[in-house]
Amino acid sequence: MSCRKMIRWVVVTVLFSLVAVDASFAIENLRVAYPSLNTSVFALIIAQKEGYMKEEGLELQLLSIRGEIAIRTVLAGEVDIFTNAGSALAAAVRGVPVRLVTVFQDKPSWDLIAQPDIKSIAQLRGKNIAIMSPEGSLAVVAREMLKKNGLDPAKDVNLVVMGGDEIRFPALQTKAIHATLFNTATSIRAQKEGFTRLANASEYANLVEGGLATSHDKIKQNPEKIFRFVRGALKGLNYFVTKREPALKYMMDALRMKDRDMATLIYDIQTKLVLREGFSDDKALQGIIEDMKRTTKVQRDIKVGDIFDLSFVKKANEELKTSGWKP
């Protein structure tokens, strides 16, 4: 072989090698639906911006989509993951083919907020109470809170579907509604404006509020991709709960918030509720399933494994601990 041919062969070989290396590090897109900003979403934002998802070969596209619609888009294959864990739980109990793959929070943090002149849940009789969607987790909890205070949600109040906090808060301000459940951030804002905090949802219901869910098909078709996503999300969650100052900045940017004192209060409340390993024990989860069965009037026997696939997050935890990974 001549020297010129040898050089040409080496160059071609190197170029093919570079292409092969490039392909092995190709970034895959992953679409994530979220109904409102919460710990799950903050963890994903951090995982994306800190490069954890890129390390997993993923690029996230975060889409603001309401709970039930998010489930339909996942089942249709248009979205890969959704963060409305409460809606996922309710759907899975009803037999919809979705699974929760992480549990970041197993108690709802919502506050029931009402007009200033309303001082008790009993005073909501005949009033308009806004929910995000007809059968979502917010609606489930709202009905439970009303029932435990002697009110029939179907007869004694008017449940009005209005979408997320960004719609329900102005409705409360203009007196179009009398009460609603708000996440921590909006609750604090509402209380500062003089609205009444009637109760916290965690006093009335056990529910998976923070977490990530997907369809049976997505898990079956690409379990390795789901695992990489969960591992990246777990890194983001650990960053959120351990690196206070930069995590606060990420949270304030996401919420478009300038009030640091309010942001700190929200952060402190949220981090106390976070399950840092990304899952809860089977006993607690079975209790949550039984509560949801009663709420949805489902009679069939349902086990934890029918609703949750926590194998990904448990494996990710083991790997991160073994490697000594720190954010």
Buried (B, 14 or more C-beta within 10 A) or exposed (E): EEEEEEEEEEEEEEEEEEEEEEEEEEEBEBBBBBBBBBBBBBBBBBBBBBEBBBEBBBEBEBBEBBBBBBBBBBBEEEBBBBBBBBBBBBBBBEEBEBBBBBBBBBBBBBBBBBBEEBEEBEBBBEBBBBBBBEBBBBBBBBBBBBBEBEBEBEEBBEBBEBBBBEEBBEBBEEEEBBBBBBBBBBBBBBBEEEBBBBBBBBEBBBBBBBBBBBBBEBBEEBEEBBBBBBBBBBBBBBBBBEBEEBBBEBBBEBBEBEBEEBBBBBBEBBBEBBBBBBBBEEEBBBEBBEBBBEBBEBEEEBEBEBBBBBBBBBEBBEEBEEEEBEB
